[in-house]
Amino acid sequence: MIEKILARRSGKREVRPGDVVVAEVATVIFHDLSSYLTGQVFEKEIKNPRILRPESVVVCFDHFFSPATEEGANILKADREFVKRFGIKNFFDSGAGNCHYVPIERGLILPGTVVVGSDSHTPVHGALGAFATGIGNNSIAAMALPMGKAWFRVPPTVEIRLEEKLPLGVTPRDVCQHLTGGLGEEAMNYKAVEYTGSLIKSLEMPDRILFPLMSIDVGSKAGFIEPDDKTITFVRQRTNQPFEVFKNDPDVTYEKRCEFDVSKLVPQIACPPTVGNVKPVAEVAGTPITHAEIGASTGGRIEDLRMAARVLKGRKVHPEVRLQVVPLTREIFKQALREGLVETLHDAGANFFPAGSGSNQATNMGALAPGQTMICTLPRNFPGRHGSKEAKVYLASSYTVAASAIKGRIADPREFL
């Protein structure tokens, strides 16, 4: 599928892994920090800077949306001026939501297209049948903005087949973390990873999205799921724009095939200091925590808030734990209000952050001090990612984070389900 998309968008009949192509870019996605950095390069180093297709650019404030310093406020001011100066209409200011999900929610991502962004989780859009990948700020400034194109080396494709049904208390997030731990953080460097199998077919789109989103954790250039009726319906509910669907040939060949049976999987924890240090929950259960957070691109969906509310309903957050909840978008927060999830989580002792990326990179709120420990649904746990380099961050599903918030230590969520 990826080879077909890159061939079509570069005007070629066919391409093969290893070929270098210059392909038409349909969508360029920025968050507040990347738009500032790219904008500086674009205006200072590109002669007579002009964005070829302003309608193709999406800017969403989610990392740095509530700055506590004058320096931060100046960055957002510069971003807003950049958006006005170059006629960018798809601009979503502070509180709109996460830069990966807002374009999906607003129908700005189409199957069969090329999507780029300077954030490493840009491959998320492969869940909709696009070729989506992260590229550098300078590449976007020099090619994607003024020319509407970008160059790529066509990646080989690896199949990851996921079979059987998930046990109680185990979620797609647990599967993604299990894959990272089992395969290794560099296992798929510069490869396209296709997720297939009965598990993927059974999942609805919000759960499918997690797999291409987290494919960067194994080093992949792109992650994707072949479009089916669920994909087409999901996209059509959000846009009436025409699009072309690409699929694998019946005799498709892969560079490699990996198969996993998920039926006996248990909740997984990614332990400090990297996303690949993954262990079953039993091996770290009992570790004291001071913070818990449900949110960010990998954990602020309505499904995550439902899971958290299921565990926390009628219970209280441990008095020594701060539980932070961050909806992915304003629409998700509104839906959570309608379903009573906000009240359930509030009554349990949770604090709500505005829609966005939460304490990711500690640029807005939620920074950790030395000796503190967080368990969260966020995407990264590198030292210093959430404040002090002496703090520790564990990554888990919403079920596990909610259960741990109740206990005051890392806990197996299955005892609450």
Residue pairs with C-beta under 8 A, 6 or more apart in sequence:
1 129
1 157
1 194
1 224
1 226
1 246
1 247
1 248
2 131
2 154
2 155
2 157
2 192
2 222
2 224
3 14
3 15
3 16
3 17
3 154
3 157
4 246
5 112
5 113
5 114
5 130
5 131
5 246
6 15
6 21
6 23
6 114
6 131
6 152
6 154
7 13
7 14
7 15
7 21
8 112
8 244
8 246
9 21
9 23
9 24
9 26
9 113
9 114
9 131
10 21
10 22
10 23
10 24
12 21
15 21
15 154
16 154
17 154
17 155
17 156
17 157
17 255
18 153
18 154
18 156
19 153
19 154
20 151
20 152
20 153
20 154
21 151
21 152
21 154
22 149
22 150
22 151
23 114
23 131
23 149
23 150
23 151
23 152
24 114
24 148
24 149
25 56
25 114
25 115
25 116
25 144
25 148
25 149
25 150
26 56
26 110
26 113
26 114
26 115
26 130
27 56
27 57
27 58
27 103
27 108
27 109
27 110
27 113
27 114
27 115
27 116
27 125
28 56
28 57
28 58
28 115
28 116
28 117
28 140
28 144
28 145
29 58
29 60
29 99
29 100
29 103
29 115
29 116
29 117
29 119
29 122
30 38
30 57
30 58
30 59
30 60
30 99
30 117
30 118
31 59
31 60
31 61
31 62
31 63
31 64
31 99
31 119
31 357
32 59
32 60
32 61
32 62
32 63
32 64
32 65
32 75
32 76
32 79
33 63
33 64
33 75
33 363
34 117
34 118
34 119
34 137
35 59
35 79
35 82
35 83
36 75
36 78
36 79
36 82
37 118
37 137
38 118
38 137
38 138
38 140
38 141
38 145
39 78
39 79
39 82
39 141
41 137
41 138
41 141
41 142
42 49
42 141
42 145
42 146
43 49
43 82
45 141
45 142
46 141
46 142
46 145
46 146
49 145
49 146
50 86
50 146
51 57
51 86
51 87
51 88
51 145
51 146
52 145
52 146
52 147
52 148
53 148
54 86
54 87
54 88
54 89
55 89
55 90
56 148
57 86
57 88
57 90
57 145
58 90
58 91
58 92
58 99
58 102
58 103
58 108
59 79
59 83
59 88
59 90
59 91
59 92
60 91
60 92
60 96
60 97
60 98
60 99
60 102
60 103
61 76
61 79
61 92
61 93
61 94
61 95
61 96
61 356
62 96
62 97
62 98
62 99
62 102
62 355
62 356
62 357
63 99
63 356
63 357
63 360
63 361
63 363
63 364
64 72
64 75
64 76
64 363
64 364
65 76
65 93
65 94
65 95
65 354
65 356
65 364
66 94
66 354
66 364
66 365
67 73
67 75
67 76
67 363
67 364
68 364
72 363
76 94
80 91
80 93
82 88
83 91
90 103
90 106
90 108
92 102
94 354
94 356
95 330
95 354
95 355
95 356
96 102
96 329
96 330
96 355
97 105
97 327
97 328
97 329
97 330
97 331
97 332
97 355
97 356
98 296
98 297
98 300
98 328
98 329
98 355
98 356
98 357
99 117
99 119
99 357
100 119
100 121
100 122
100 124
100 125
100 213
100 297
101 297
101 300
101 301
101 328
101 329
102 329
103 109
103 125
104 124
104 125
104 128
104 209
104 238
105 238
105 329
105 331
106 238
107 235
107 238
107 239
107 241
108 239
109 115
109 125
109 128
109 130
109 132
109 235
110 128
110 130
110 235
110 239
110 241
110 243
111 128
111 129
111 130
111 227
111 231
111 232
111 235
111 243
111 244
111 245
111 246
112 129
112 130
112 243
112 244
112 245
112 246
113 130
113 131
113 243
114 130
114 131
114 132
114 150
115 122
115 125
115 130
115 131
115 132
115 133
116 122
116 132
116 133
116 134
116 135
116 140
116 144
116 150
117 132
117 134
117 135
118 134
118 135
118 136
118 137
118 140
119 134
120 134
120 216
121 134
121 213
121 214
121 216
121 297
121 379
122 132
122 133
122 134
123 132
123 133
123 134
123 212
123 213
123 215
123 216
123 220
123 221
123 222
123 223
123 224
124 132
124 209
124 212
124 213
124 223
124 297
125 132
125 212
126 132
126 212
126 215
126 222
126 223
126 224
126 225
127 205
127 208
127 209
127 211
127 212
127 213
127 223
127 224
127 225
127 231
128 227
128 231
128 234
128 235
129 224
129 225
129 226
129 227
129 231
129 245
129 246
130 224
131 192
131 222
131 224
132 212
132 222
132 224
133 152
133 221
133 222
134 216
135 144
135 150
139 150
139 151
140 150
143 149
143 150
143 151
144 150
153 190
155 190
155 191
155 192
155 220
155 221
155 222
156 191
156 192
156 254
156 255
157 191
157 192
157 193
157 194
157 254
157 255
158 188
158 191
158 192
158 193
158 194
158 220
158 254
158 255
158 256
158 257
158 258
159 194
159 196
159 254
159 256
159 257
159 258
160 179
160 193
160 194
160 195
160 196
160 258
160 259
160 260
161 196
161 197
161 257
161 258
161 259
161 260
162 175
162 195
162 196
162 197
162 198
162 199
162 200
162 259
162 260
162 262
163 197
163 198
163 199
163 259
163 260
163 261
163 262
163 263
164 198
164 199
164 261
164 262
164 263
165 198
165 199
165 202
165 262
165 263
166 172
166 174
166 175
166 199
166 262
166 263
166 265
167 263
167 264
167 265
167 266
168 414
168 417
169 267
169 399
169 412
169 413
169 414
169 417
170 262
170 265
170 266
170 267
170 397
171 207
171 307
171 397
171 398
171 399
172 203
172 207
172 208
172 210
172 211
173 210
173 298
173 299
173 377
173 396
173 397
173 398
174 265
174 266
174 267
174 268
174 396
174 397
175 199
175 211
175 260
175 262
175 265
176 210
176 211
176 214
176 217
177 214
177 268
177 269
177 270
177 275
177 278
177 395
177 396
178 260
178 262
178 265
178 268
178 278
179 217
179 218
179 260
180 214
180 217
180 218
180 270
180 275
180 276
180 278
181 268
181 270
181 276
181 277
181 278
181 279
182 260
182 278
183 218
183 258
184 218
184 276
185 217
185 218
185 219
185 274
185 275
185 276
186 218
186 219
187 218
187 219
188 215
188 218
188 219
188 220
189 219
189 220
190 219
190 220
190 221
191 219
191 220
191 221
191 255
192 220
192 221
192 222
192 223
192 224
193 212
193 215
193 218
193 220
193 222
193 223
193 224
194 223
194 224
194 225
194 226
194 248
194 254
195 208
195 211
195 212
195 223
195 224
195 225
196 225
196 226
197 259
199 262
200 208
200 211
200 225
201 228
204 230
205 230
205 231
205 234
206 301
206 302
206 303
207 303
208 225
208 230
210 298
211 223
211 225
212 222
212 223
212 224
212 225
213 223
213 297
213 298
213 379
214 223
214 298
214 379
215 222
215 223
216 223
217 275
217 276
217 379
225 231
226 247
226 248
227 245
227 246
227 247
232 245
235 243
266 280
266 281
266 282
266 412
267 280
267 281
267 396
267 397
267 399
267 400
267 412
267 413
267 414
268 278
268 279
268 280
268 281
268 396
268 397
269 278
269 279
269 280
269 281
269 283
269 284
269 375
269 394
269 395
269 396
269 400
269 410
270 276
270 277
270 278
270 381
270 394
270 395
270 396
271 277
271 278
271 279
271 284
271 381
271 394
272 381
272 383
272 392
272 393
272 394
273 381
273 382
273 383
274 381
274 382
275 379
275 380
275 381
275 395
281 396
281 400
281 410
281 411
281 412
281 413
282 412
284 394
284 410
285 409
285 410
285 411
285 412
286 409
286 410
287 373
287 394
287 409
287 410
288 373
288 408
288 409
289 321
289 373
289 374
289 375
289 394
289 404
289 405
289 408
289 409
289 410
290 320
290 321
290 322
290 368
290 372
290 373
290 374
291 321
291 322
291 323
291 324
291 366
291 368
291 372
291 373
291 374
291 375
291 376
292 317
292 321
292 322
292 323
292 324
292 374
292 375
292 376
292 401
292 402
292 404
292 405
293 299
293 323
293 324
293 325
293 326
293 358
293 359
293 366
293 374
293 375
293 376
293 377
293 378
293 401
294 300
294 304
294 305
294 308
294 323
294 324
294 325
294 326
294 350
294 376
294 377
294 398
294 401
294 402
295 304
295 324
295 325
295 326
295 327
295 328
295 353
295 357
295 358
295 376
295 377
295 378
296 326
296 328
296 357
296 358
296 360
296 376
296 377
296 378
296 379
297 328
297 357
297 379
298 377
298 378
298 379
299 376
299 377
299 378
299 397
299 398
299 401
300 326
300 327
300 328
300 332
300 355
300 358
300 377
301 328
301 332
302 327
302 332
302 335
302 336
302 339
302 341
303 398
304 377
304 398
305 325
305 327
305 332
305 336
305 341
305 345
305 398
306 339
306 341
307 397
307 398
307 399
307 402
308 325
308 341
308 345
308 350
308 398
308 399
308 401
308 402
309 340
309 341
309 344
309 345
310 399
310 402
310 417
311 399
311 402
311 403
311 406
311 413
311 416
311 417
312 344
312 345
312 348
312 350
312 402
312 405
312 406
313 344
313 348
315 348
315 406
315 416
316 348
316 349
316 406
317 323
317 348
317 349
317 350
317 405
317 406
318 405
318 406
318 407
318 408
319 408
320 408
321 404
321 405
321 408
322 351
323 345
323 348
323 349
323 350
323 351
323 402
323 405
324 350
324 351
324 352
324 353
324 358
324 359
324 366
325 345
325 350
325 351
325 352
325 353
326 352
326 353
326 354
326 355
326 356
326 357
326 358
326 359
327 333
327 336
327 352
327 355
328 355
329 355
330 355
332 355
333 342
333 352
333 355
336 342
342 352
345 352
346 352
350 405
353 359
353 364
353 365
353 366
356 364
358 364
358 365
358 366
358 376
358 378
359 365
359 366
359 367
359 376
359 378
359 386
360 378
360 379
360 380
360 385
360 386
361 385
361 386
362 368
362 385
362 386
362 387
366 386
366 387
367 386
367 387
367 388
368 374
368 386
368 387
368 388
368 391
368 393
369 387
369 388
369 391
370 388
370 390
370 391
371 390
371 391
372 387
372 388
372 391
372 392
373 391
373 392
373 393
373 394
374 386
374 391
374 392
374 393
374 394
375 393
375 394
375 395
375 396
375 400
375 401
375 404
375 405
375 410
376 393
376 394
376 395
376 396
376 401
377 395
377 396
377 397
377 398
377 401
378 386
378 393
378 395
379 395
380 393
380 395
381 393
381 394
381 395
383 389
383 390
385 393
386 393
394 410
396 404
396 410
397 413
399 413
399 416
399 417
400 410
400 411
400 412
400 413
402 413
402 416
403 411
403 412
403 413
403 415
403 416
404 410
404 411
406 416
